[in-house]
Amino acid sequence: MDRREKIVEAGLAVLREHGYAGFTQLRVATLAGLRQSHLTYYYPTRLDLLGAVGHAAVDRQLAAVSAVLATAGTMNELAELMAEIICRHDNTRVLMALAQAGDDQPQFNLLFRELATGFVDRLITSPCLAGTEPSADAARLMQALVTGLAVVELATGRPDCQQRVRHMLHLAFDLILTASRTGQGTAQTQSEETL
């Protein structure tokens, strides 16, 4: 592992443990086994370091999504595998820290756009969804659901995370893909049925 990778790994670990407020060059340098002056040679400012860590986190999330979508052969398998990712709270903590950084530094919002767009692009072309052909809007709704579930499960800390998330994903995928196939929104379909 080269020095930059070692520093980024340490940065991810610091974000997982201390969040955005506790993300300091000194903490990262200490965890990486470097003096702070050596760290600043590679990443001169805290924002440079956070940017590198943020890019690594987004790249890893998108790689995990790609792996899940390549592995899942059915919607049930997709829900199972996605539940595992959603319930990895360490990833959610990192992304929450980066979202917090976006309040101070808008360039971090671009990372989330990259993550959201990457998720949607991968989902639309996923072999496990062949035949369902979700629309871009349906894929964006799934991405919002996955993100929301990850945040809620992290915040509530319930012990039955995977079971709860699997159930919600099964339900949501059925609703979203059914609406996407028929070309109608769920609310419109329900309104028409009640008339």
N, C-alpha and C positions, 0 to 999 in steps of 0.2 A: 504494500500500500504506500503510495507516495505521500508527501507531506500535505499537499492540498486535500487529498482524500481523507487523511487522518484528521485534519482540522475540521472538515465538513462533518465527519462522523461525530467528532466531539461536539460540534455545534448542534447537531440533531439531538444528541443526548442531553445537552444543556437545555434546549427548548422543551424536551419531554419532561424534564424534572423541574425546571424553574420558570418556564413560560417566557413570554416576551419581556416582561419587566426584569427578570433575572438573567437575561441573555447579555452577558458581558464578554468582552474580549479576554479579560483576565481569567474568567471561569473556563472559557473554551481553551485557552492556551494551557492552563493548568491540567485540564482533562486530557489534552493532546500530548502532554509531556514536553511542552515548549515554553520558552520565555515569551512574554507578551511582545517583545520587540521582534522576535522571529515570526510570530503570527502576523504582525502588522506589515512585515515584508511581503507576505502573500495577500493579505486583506487589510489594506491601510486603515479602514474605518469600520466601525460596528455595522454600518449599513452595507458595506461591501461584503462583509462576512455573512450578514443575515441574508443578503441576496443570493450568495452562493449556496447557503444552506437551504433557502427557499426553493431554488431551482432543483436541487437534489431531491427535496421532498416531493415536489410536483412530478419530477421524472419517475421517481419510485412509485408514486400512486398510479400514474398512468401505465407504468410497466405491470403493476399488479392487476389493474383493470384489464389490460391486454391479455395477461396470462389467464385470468378468470374466464374471459370471453372465448379464448382459444380452447380452454379445457372443458367448459360446460357444453354438453351436448343437448340439453333440454332446459326448459325454463325452470324446472325444479332444481336442477343442478346449478343453474345460474343463481337462484335465490340462496341456495346453501353456501356457495362460494362467496357471494357478495356479503352474506351475513358475517362470514369470518373476517373479511376486510373491515366492515363497519364496526365490528366489536374489538378491533385492535385500537384501543384507546390511545396508545402512544402516538399513532399516526394522526389521530384527530387532535390531540394536544398540540402537535407541531403546526397543523393547519390553522388551528384557532389562534396560536401565537402569531402566525403570519397575517391572519385577518386583523388582529389587533395592530400589527405594524402598519397595515394599510391605512389605518386612521391617521397615523402620523406621516406616512410616506406613501403617497398614492401609487408609486411604481409597483408596490407589492400587490395592488389590486390586479395588475396585469398577470401576475402569477395565477391568480384564481380564474381569470378569464381563460388562460392557457389550460388550466386543469379542467374547467367546465367544458370548453370546446373540445378538448381531447377526449373526454369521457363520451360526449355526444357523438363525435365522429366515429369512435370505436364501436359504440353501441349500435349505431345505424347499420354498420357493415358486419356485424357479428354473425358468424355462421349459426350460432345457437338460436338466433332469431329469424333464420331463413323461413320465408313463408309468411311471417307476421309483418315484415317490413315496417317498422315503426317510423312514424313521421319525425322530422326534426323536433317538432313541438313535444311529441310523446317522449322522445329521448331526453329532451331538456327537463321535462317533468320527472322522469326517472332519476336524472342526475340530482335534481333538487330534493327528491325524496331520499336518496342515498345520503346526501350531505346532511339533511335534516335529521335523519335517523342516527347518524354518527354523532352529531352534536347532542341530541336528546339523550342518547344512551350514555355518552360520556358524562353529561351533567347529572343524570339521575343515578348512575352507578348501580343499577339493578343487577342482581346476580344471574338472571335468566336472559341475558342480552341476546344470545344467538337464537334462542327459541322465539323470543318476541320479534326480533328483526326478520327472521325467516317468515313468520306468519304475516307480518306487514308487507314484506316484499311479494309474497305469493298473491296476496289480495290486491296490492297495487299493480303488479304486472298484469294480472287478469283484467282489471278495470281499464288500465291505460291502453293495453294492446287491443282489447275489445273495442274501445272507443276509436282507436287509431285505425283499425281495420274497417270499421263502418263509416269512418270519416265524420263522425259526430262526437261532440263533447259529451261527457257523462252527464253533466247537468242538463243539457238539452234533451238527452234521451229520457232522463227521469222526469222532466217536466212534461214531455209529450205523453208519457205513460200515465201520468196522474190526471190528464185532461179527460 
